Amino acid sequence: QVQLAESGGGLVQTGGSLRLSCLASGQSVSRHPVGWFRQAPGKEREFVAGITWISAYTIYTDSVKGRFTISRDNAKHTVYLQMNSLKPEDTAVYYCAARVGALDSSYEFDYWGQGTQVTVSS
């Protein structure tokens, strides 16, 4: 079992920045790659970025490349999502999630946090 807790959401103006944090706890945390997802009102949940604990291998969805950076602090068991040049279309509830197995956005993630709201005003 892995428990995840997000923090760092809030309200920011267009062009601003936010950093989200995801604290992971439980058994064998380092064996579970972590991803960030988001869900806007009336839209399906979408994958944003993912990272592995040991090699820090990362993947991103195209719409955030060059603006968002995912990173991890192994000692703190925390994954971060640095979001720069935010746009109104980035407004969503952001979730971190972990999966059993390889980092692959095509497959289901097994453990989820409660989510944190990010709102970008125009």
Secondary structure, 3 states (H helix, E strand, C coil): CEEEEEECCEEEECCCCEEEEEEEEECCHHHCCEEEEEECCCCCCEEEEEECCCCCCEEECHHHCCCEEEEEECCCCEEEEEECCCCHHHCEEEEEEECCCCCCCCCCCCEECCCEEEEEEC
